């Protein structure tokens, strides 16, 4: 199977040079802004917040480094990997906050460029970082990044009456993901998803022990070969389930799995052949659609004030773009959202549909949500900083007066709770399905 990865090498067919040379270092990527009401103008880059926005830590700095790596032969010969350079690459959470703010041609390909530089580091034998190697090796050995044996993947299902889709037909596959399977504090996410599905009458099945990691974690690190291995395995599994078990919808609780299968698998030449007739949905979208169809209504009153944290991979990461060639919509050559596939309003509507719930928005929200700090391998290599960054988000949530933070991502879920510990805060984060399960 051929994969059409973009690269930074100027000799490569699918190179990004045209885009990162367009960066003017204007600094628009410094802040998240909206015109309101109320107007918002706050820092958006976790890496810049911690290490200093000016220099090489911001997206404009990554563009400068990419130019250095791929410029004329004289300069290129002077380039060599250093610990400092690797730090600038691997302390980025890949949140795409900068991509949402950028106003020029670099906009759609900032994250592509950063991940392509990481892939080059892996290709040259210097990446990923030492702490990441355990994660990559675990993927090779166990088909998951958590060093957990394959046999432990279905432990979260113990005592649950769940259909084995390897043996029984169903139109819906619940793809739980690695984090609920192997991270014990997050296990309730998968358990409560099953509970909600049963309460609202969803006929579904799971792969159990045969589920394989989507590959997102290793792809973000630049380990493309390992990503391809598990992605191709999954595409084969999905096609077989469609042909033999009637699966036409894959539902996942993980924002990272959702983004990866929806966006990253698509660059495979054979993607359409394998995924023809199959739709990928996040649980928030799937449950929301059933709610709008009148299939269920939250009945139980919950007297609580909450706020919602938008996961990066469920929101601004899933965008399509078009170019305003004639300047009729913005200005000539500018990039415009052609379809905002991000899941923003669906979780909010479900939360507000629960009797007794009081909802308050954080200042940075939707496309301008502030990243929890867990993505891009940061939680693995820089766990203390990831938790410190999450503490900033918890502080913002505290300002709303909320008693709980609701989110739809197991990575955010875990890291925001770590951030609360850093602040000695009593504010806890739960998943949307945990709240819904209580309301049904």
C-alpha positions as CSV (number, residue, x, y, z in Angstrom):
1,X,0.0,0.0,0.0
2,X,1.4,3.4,-1.0
3,X,1.2,6.3,1.5
4,X,1.4,9.9,0.2
5,X,3.2,11.5,3.0
6,X,4.3,15.1,2.6
7,X,8.0,15.8,3.1
8,X,10.4,18.7,3.6
9,X,13.1,17.5,1.3
10,X,13.2,19.6,-1.8
11,X,13.8,16.5,-3.9
12,X,10.7,14.9,-2.6
13,X,7.7,14.8,-4.9
14,X,5.2,15.8,-2.1
15,X,7.4,18.4,-0.5
16,X,6.2,21.3,1.7
17,X,8.8,23.8,0.6
18,X,6.3,25.9,-1.3
19,X,4.4,26.5,2.0
20,X,6.9,27.0,4.7
21,X,8.8,29.6,2.6
22,X,5.5,31.6,2.6
23,X,5.7,32.2,6.4
24,X,6.4,35.9,7.0
25,X,7.1,35.5,10.7
26,X,4.3,38.0,11.4
27,X,3.5,36.4,14.8
28,X,-0.2,36.1,14.2
29,X,0.1,32.6,15.5
30,X,1.0,34.0,18.9
31,X,-2.6,34.4,20.1
32,X,-6.1,33.1,19.7
33,X,-8.5,35.8,18.7
34,X,-12.2,36.3,17.9
35,X,-14.2,39.4,17.4
36,X,-16.8,38.2,19.9
37,X,-18.9,39.1,21.6
38,X,-16.9,39.1,23.9
39,X,-13.7,39.6,21.9
40,X,-10.9,37.2,22.7
41,X,-7.2,37.7,22.5
42,X,-5.2,35.2,24.5
43,X,-2.1,33.1,24.1
44,X,-2.7,30.0,22.1
45,X,0.7,28.2,21.8
46,X,1.6,26.0,24.8
47,X,5.2,25.7,23.6
48,X,5.5,29.4,23.2
49,X,3.9,29.9,26.6
50,X,6.6,27.8,28.3
51,X,9.8,28.3,26.3
52,X,9.3,31.7,24.8
53,X,7.3,32.4,21.6
54,X,10.1,34.3,19.9
55,X,12.9,32.2,18.5
56,X,12.4,28.7,17.2
57,X,9.6,27.4,19.5
58,X,6.7,29.0,17.6
59,X,5.4,27.8,14.2
60,X,7.2,30.7,12.5
61,X,10.4,29.3,14.1
62,X,9.6,25.8,12.8
63,X,9.3,27.4,9.3
64,X,12.7,29.0,9.7
65,X,14.2,25.7,10.8
66,X,12.6,23.9,7.8
67,X,14.2,26.5,5.5
68,X,17.6,25.9,7.1
69,X,17.3,22.2,6.5
70,X,16.3,22.5,2.9
71,X,18.0,25.7,1.5
72,X,20.9,25.9,-0.9
73,X,23.7,23.2,-0.7
74,X,26.1,25.5,1.1
75,X,23.8,26.2,3.9
76,X,22.4,22.7,4.0
77,X,25.9,21.3,4.6
78,X,26.1,23.4,7.7
79,X,22.9,21.9,9.2
80,X,23.3,19.2,11.8
81,X,20.9,17.8,14.4
82,X,21.5,19.1,17.9
83,X,19.7,18.4,21.2
84,X,18.4,22.0,21.1
85,X,16.9,21.5,17.6
86,X,15.3,18.2,18.6
87,X,13.8,20.0,21.7
88,X,12.2,22.6,19.5
89,X,10.5,19.8,17.4
90,X,9.4,17.6,20.3
91,X,8.1,20.1,22.8
92,X,5.4,21.0,20.3
93,X,2.0,19.5,21.2
94,X,0.9,19.6,17.6
95,X,-2.3,21.3,18.8
96,X,-2.8,23.4,15.6
97,X,-3.6,26.5,17.5
98,X,-1.1,28.3,15.3
99,X,-2.6,26.8,12.2
100,X,-6.0,28.2,13.1
101,X,-4.6,31.7,13.4
102,X,-2.3,31.8,10.4
103,X,-3.5,34.1,7.6
104,X,-1.2,33.0,4.7
105,X,-0.3,30.0,2.6
106,X,1.5,28.3,5.4
107,X,-1.9,27.8,7.2
108,X,-3.0,24.4,6.0
109,X,0.5,22.8,6.3
110,X,2.0,23.9,9.6
111,X,1.4,20.6,11.4
112,X,2.4,18.7,8.2
113,X,5.7,20.6,8.2
114,X,6.4,19.9,11.9
115,X,5.5,16.2,11.6
116,X,7.6,16.0,8.4
117,X,10.6,17.4,10.2
118,X,10.1,14.7,12.9
119,X,9.9,12.1,10.2
120,X,13.2,13.4,8.9
121,X,14.7,13.1,12.4
122,X,13.6,9.5,12.6
123,X,15.0,8.8,9.1
124,X,18.3,10.3,10.1
125,X,18.5,8.1,13.2
126,X,18.2,11.0,15.8
127,X,14.5,10.9,16.5
128,X,12.3,10.5,18.3
129,X,13.5,11.4,21.8
130,X,14.9,8.7,24.1
131,X,11.7,8.7,26.3
132,X,9.7,8.1,23.1
133,X,11.5,4.9,22.2
134,X,9.7,2.8,24.8
135,X,6.4,3.9,23.2
136,X,7.5,3.0,19.7
137,X,8.9,-0.3,20.8
138,X,5.7,-1.1,22.6
139,X,3.8,-0.5,19.4
140,X,6.1,-3.0,17.6
141,X,5.7,-5.6,20.3
142,X,2.1,-5.1,21.5
143,X,0.2,-3.0,18.9
144,X,-0.3,-0.3,21.6
145,X,1.9,2.5,23.0
146,X,1.3,1.7,26.7
147,X,3.6,-1.4,27.0
148,X,0.5,-3.5,27.9
149,X,0.2,-7.0,26.6
150,X,-2.3,-7.6,23.9
151,X,-4.3,-9.9,26.2
152,X,-4.9,-7.0,28.6
153,X,-6.7,-4.9,25.9
154,X,-10.1,-6.2,26.7
155,X,-9.8,-6.1,30.5
156,X,-12.1,-3.0,30.6
157,X,-14.9,-5.3,29.2
158,X,-14.8,-7.7,32.2
159,X,-18.3,-8.3,33.4
160,X,-20.0,-6.4,30.5
161,X,-22.3,-8.1,28.0
162,X,-20.7,-6.8,24.8
163,X,-21.1,-8.4,21.4
164,X,-17.9,-9.9,19.8
165,X,-18.0,-8.4,16.3
166,X,-15.4,-10.9,15.2
167,X,-18.2,-13.6,15.5
168,X,-21.5,-11.7,15.4
169,X,-23.0,-9.2,12.9
170,X,-23.5,-5.6,13.7
171,X,-23.6,-2.3,11.7
172,X,-21.6,-0.4,14.4
173,X,-18.1,-1.1,15.6
174,X,-17.1,0.5,18.9
175,X,-13.4,1.2,18.6
176,X,-12.5,2.0,22.2
177,X,-8.8,3.0,21.6
178,X,-5.7,2.3,23.6
179,X,-6.1,4.8,26.4
180,X,-9.3,3.5,27.9
181,X,-8.0,0.0,27.5
182,X,-4.6,0.4,29.2
183,X,-4.9,3.6,31.3
184,X,-6.8,2.4,34.4
185,X,-8.0,5.8,35.6
186,X,-9.6,6.4,32.1
187,X,-11.2,2.9,31.9
188,X,-14.6,4.2,32.9
189,X,-14.7,6.1,29.7
190,X,-15.2,2.9,27.7
191,X,-17.4,1.3,30.4
192,X,-19.7,4.2,30.4
193,X,-19.8,4.4,26.6
194,X,-21.1,0.8,26.6
195,X,-23.6,1.7,29.3
196,X,-24.9,4.7,27.3
197,X,-25.1,2.7,24.1
198,X,-27.2,0.1,25.9
199,X,-29.5,2.6,27.4
200,X,-30.2,4.3,24.1
201,X,-30.6,1.1,22.2
202,X,-27.5,0.9,20.0
203,X,-26.7,-2.5,18.5
204,X,-22.9,-2.6,18.4
205,X,-19.9,-4.8,18.8
206,X,-16.2,-4.5,19.7
207,X,-13.0,-6.2,18.5
208,X,-12.0,-7.1,22.0
209,X,-8.4,-8.3,22.2
210,X,-8.1,-8.1,18.5
211,X,-8.3,-4.3,18.4
212,X,-5.1,-2.6,17.2
213,X,-3.9,0.9,17.9
214,X,-4.8,3.5,15.3
215,X,-1.2,4.6,15.0
216,X,-1.7,8.2,15.9
217,X,0.9,8.3,18.7
218,X,3.8,7.0,16.6
219,X,2.8,9.1,13.5
220,X,3.0,12.3,15.6
221,X,6.5,11.3,16.6
222,X,7.7,10.8,13.0
223,X,7.8,7.0,13.1
224,X,6.0,6.6,9.8
225,X,6.9,3.0,9.2
226,X,5.4,1.8,12.4
227,X,2.3,3.9,11.7
228,X,1.9,2.3,8.3
229,X,2.1,-1.2,9.8
230,X,-0.8,-0.7,12.2
231,X,-2.8,1.5,9.9
232,X,-2.7,-1.1,7.1
233,X,-3.7,-3.8,9.6
234,X,-6.7,-1.7,10.7
235,X,-7.8,-0.9,7.2
236,X,-7.8,-4.7,6.5
237,X,-9.8,-5.3,9.6
238,X,-12.3,-2.6,8.8
239,X,-12.8,-3.9,5.3
240,X,-13.3,-7.5,6.4
241,X,-15.8,-6.3,9.1
242,X,-17.7,-4.4,6.4
243,X,-17.8,-7.3,4.0
244,X,-18.4,-10.1,6.5
245,X,-20.2,-8.5,9.5
246,X,-22.1,-5.6,7.9
247,X,-20.2,-2.8,9.7
248,X,-20.9,0.6,8.2
249,X,-20.1,2.8,11.1
250,X,-17.0,3.0,13.3
251,X,-17.5,4.9,16.5
252,X,-14.5,5.8,18.8
253,X,-14.2,7.6,22.1
254,X,-10.8,8.9,21.4
255,X,-10.3,12.2,19.6
256,X,-6.8,11.1,18.5
257,X,-8.2,7.9,16.9
258,X,-11.0,9.8,15.2
259,X,-8.6,12.3,13.7
260,X,-6.2,9.7,12.6
261,X,-8.6,7.4,10.9
262,X,-10.6,10.3,9.3
263,X,-7.6,12.4,8.1
264,X,-4.4,10.4,8.2
265,X,-5.6,7.1,6.8
266,X,-7.0,9.1,3.9
267,X,-3.5,9.6,2.4
268,X,-3.2,5.9,1.5
269,X,-3.7,5.2,-2.2
270,X,-6.2,2.4,-1.4
271,X,-8.1,4.3,1.3
272,X,-11.4,4.5,-0.6
273,X,-11.2,0.8,-1.6
274,X,-10.8,-0.2,2.0
275,X,-13.2,2.3,3.6
276,X,-15.9,2.3,0.9
277,X,-19.3,2.2,2.7
278,X,-17.8,2.9,6.1
279,X,-18.2,6.1,8.2
280,X,-16.0,7.1,11.1
281,X,-17.6,9.0,13.9
282,X,-16.7,10.2,17.4
283,X,-19.0,9.1,20.2
284,X,-20.1,12.7,20.7
285,X,-21.2,13.0,17.0
286,X,-22.8,9.5,17.0
287,X,-24.8,10.1,20.2
288,X,-25.8,13.6,19.2
289,X,-27.2,12.3,15.9
290,X,-29.4,9.8,17.8
291,X,-30.5,12.6,20.1
292,X,-31.5,14.8,17.2
293,X,-33.4,11.9,15.7
294,X,-35.5,11.7,18.9
295,X,-34.1,8.3,19.9
296,X,-33.5,9.4,23.5
297,X,-33.9,12.3,26.0
298,X,-31.9,12.9,29.2
299,X,-34.4,12.5,32.0
300,X,-32.4,12.6,35.3
301,X,-31.7,16.0,36.8
302,X,-28.1,16.9,37.6
303,X,-27.7,20.0,39.7
304,X,-24.2,21.0,38.7
305,X,-22.4,23.8,36.9
306,X,-19.9,22.6,34.2
307,X,-17.7,23.9,31.4
308,X,-16.4,22.2,28.3
309,X,-12.9,21.7,27.0
310,X,-12.6,21.3,23.2
311,X,-10.0,18.7,22.3
312,X,-7.6,19.8,19.5
313,X,-8.0,16.6,17.5
314,X,-11.8,16.7,17.6
315,X,-12.0,20.3,16.6
316,X,-9.6,22.5,14.7
317,X,-7.5,19.5,13.5
318,X,-10.3,18.3,11.2
319,X,-10.7,21.0,8.6
320,X,-10.7,21.3,4.8
321,X,-9.5,24.3,3.0
322,X,-10.0,26.2,-0.3
323,X,-8.2,29.1,-1.8
324,X,-9.9,32.5,-2.5
325,X,-8.2,33.0,-5.9
326,X,-10.2,36.1,-6.9
327,X,-10.4,37.8,-3.5
328,X,-14.1,37.8,-3.5
329,X,-14.4,36.3,0.0
330,X,-11.4,37.5,1.9
331,X,-8.3,38.4,-0.2
332,X,-6.6,37.0,-3.2
333,X,-4.8,33.8,-2.5
334,X,-6.0,33.5,1.1
335,X,-7.1,30.1,2.6
336,X,-10.7,29.7,3.7
337,X,-12.5,27.0,5.6
338,X,-14.4,25.0,3.1
339,X,-15.9,22.7,5.6
340,X,-15.5,22.8,9.4
341,X,-15.9,19.2,10.4
342,X,-14.9,19.9,13.9
343,X,-17.1,18.7,16.7
344,X,-17.9,21.8,18.6
345,X,-21.7,22.3,19.1
346,X,-22.7,18.7,19.5
347,X,-21.2,18.1,23.0
348,X,-22.5,21.5,24.1
349,X,-26.0,20.8,23.0
350,X,-26.0,17.4,24.7
351,X,-24.7,18.9,28.0
352,X,-27.3,21.7,27.9
353,X,-30.1,19.1,27.2
354,X,-29.5,17.6,30.7
355,X,-32.1,18.9,33.2
356,X,-30.5,20.9,36.0
357,X,-27.2,21.5,34.3
358,X,-25.8,25.0,34.3
359,X,-23.2,25.7,31.6
360,X,-20.5,28.3,31.4
361,X,-18.0,28.8,28.6
362,X,-14.3,29.2,29.0
363,X,-12.8,32.3,27.3
364,X,-10.7,30.2,24.9
365,X,-13.1,27.8,23.2
366,X,-13.9,26.0,20.0
367,X,-11.3,26.8,17.3
368,X,-9.5,28.9,19.9
369,X,-9.4,26.3,22.6
370,X,-6.2,26.1,24.7
371,X,-4.5,22.7,24.3
372,X,-4.3,20.6,27.5
373,X,-0.6,20.0,26.7
374,X,-0.7,16.2,26.3
375,X,-0.3,15.7,22.5
376,X,2.5,15.2,20.1
377,X,4.5,13.0,22.5
378,X,4.9,15.8,25.1
379,X,3.1,13.8,27.9
380,X,5.6,10.9,27.4
381,X,8.9,13.0,27.2
382,X,7.9,16.0,29.3
383,X,5.2,14.8,31.7
384,X,5.8,17.5,34.3
385,X,5.5,20.3,31.8
386,X,2.4,18.7,30.3
387,X,0.8,18.7,33.7
388,X,1.9,22.3,34.3
389,X,0.3,23.4,31.0
390,X,-2.9,21.5,31.9
391,X,-2.9,23.5,35.2
392,X,-3.2,26.7,33.2
393,X,-6.3,25.3,31.5
394,X,-7.7,24.1,34.8
395,X,-7.2,27.7,36.2
396,X,-9.2,29.0,33.2
397,X,-12.0,26.5,34.0
398,X,-12.0,27.5,37.6
399,X,-12.7,31.1,36.6
400,X,-16.1,29.9,35.2
401,X,-17.2,28.6,38.6
402,X,-17.6,25.1,37.1
403,X,-17.8,22.1,39.4
404,X,-16.6,19.7,36.6
405,X,-14.8,20.0,33.3
406,X,-16.4,18.0,30.5
407,X,-14.3,16.8,27.5
408,X,-14.4,14.2,24.7
409,X,-10.7,13.0,24.7
410,X,-9.1,10.5,27.0
411,X,-5.7,12.3,26.6
412,X,-7.2,15.6,27.7
413,X,-9.2,13.8,30.4
414,X,-6.1,12.3,32.0
415,X,-3.8,15.3,31.6
416,X,-6.4,17.9,32.9
417,X,-6.8,15.8,36.1
418,X,-3.0,15.8,36.4
419,X,-3.1,19.6,36.0
420,X,-5.6,19.8,38.8
421,X,-3.2,18.0,41.1
422,X,-0.5,20.5,40.2
423,X,-2.8,23.3,41.3
424,X,-4.1,21.4,44.3
425,X,-7.5,22.0,42.7
426,X,-10.7,20.0,43.5
427,X,-11.9,20.6,39.9
428,X,-12.1,17.3,38.1
429,X,-12.5,16.4,34.5
430,X,-14.9,13.7,33.2
431,X,-15.9,12.5,29.8
432,X,-19.2,13.5,28.2
433,X,-20.4,9.9,28.2
434,X,-19.9,9.8,32.0
435,X,-22.2,12.8,32.4
436,X,-24.7,11.4,29.9
437,X,-24.8,8.0,31.6
438,X,-25.8,9.7,34.9
439,X,-28.5,11.6,33.1
440,X,-30.1,8.6,31.3
